[in-house]
Amino acid sequence: MQVTFINKTLSVALAIIGSVWFMPVSFLAGSRIGMELVCMQTGCSRSMERGEAPHASFTVLIEREKGELPEAVLLSEVRDFFAMHPDATLLLSGRTGKTADLAWEYQVESHSPEQQRVRVEYLDSHSMHFTYSASARTVQPLVSEVVSVAHMMLGMPLGLLFTFVIRRAIARVRRWKEALSTEVTEYVAKS
């Protein structure tokens, strides 16, 4: 009785997983896994605590004057920006908000009068997340994460491969189940 229930449950599960309807799910899962593998190779996520260099697109937010909307400035251009705007500060007035051009969103994660930990996000054709520690005139990058559409495109062939492997594995399990069922039937018939 219990073996019959398990066989029926296994048959239903294999039918669902192996069906055409499950194919998009396995493709999306495979694409996501592929994208993560590509990111592991290319270094989408970098931690300065592990000694990795931040991405060239690492961006910090600077207020020209206290209380103004912040501007996005590349980390490599911070010194030049301070030379042109001596009253500018890296300490942000608001706890959350957007930049003047509305392209970047920020959140001050920890705040003291002299130090802030800021998380900056940009979401468009690619996703960028930067976290840094800032005082009035100095910045220390902490985490840099950049994921572009190219990573997703490179992950798609791996998604197709994953889907193919899953379908082949399901077919193999079905054949194994049928062979086992045949052997059990023959054994019972002999007994």
Beta strands, then each sheet from edge to edge (+ up, - down):
strand 1: 45-47
strand 2: 59-62
strand 3: 71-74
strand 4: 96-98
strand 5: 105-111
strand 6: 116-123
strand 7: 126-134
strand 8: 139-148
sheet 1: 1+ 8- 7+ 6- 5+ 4-
sheet 2: 2+ 3-
end
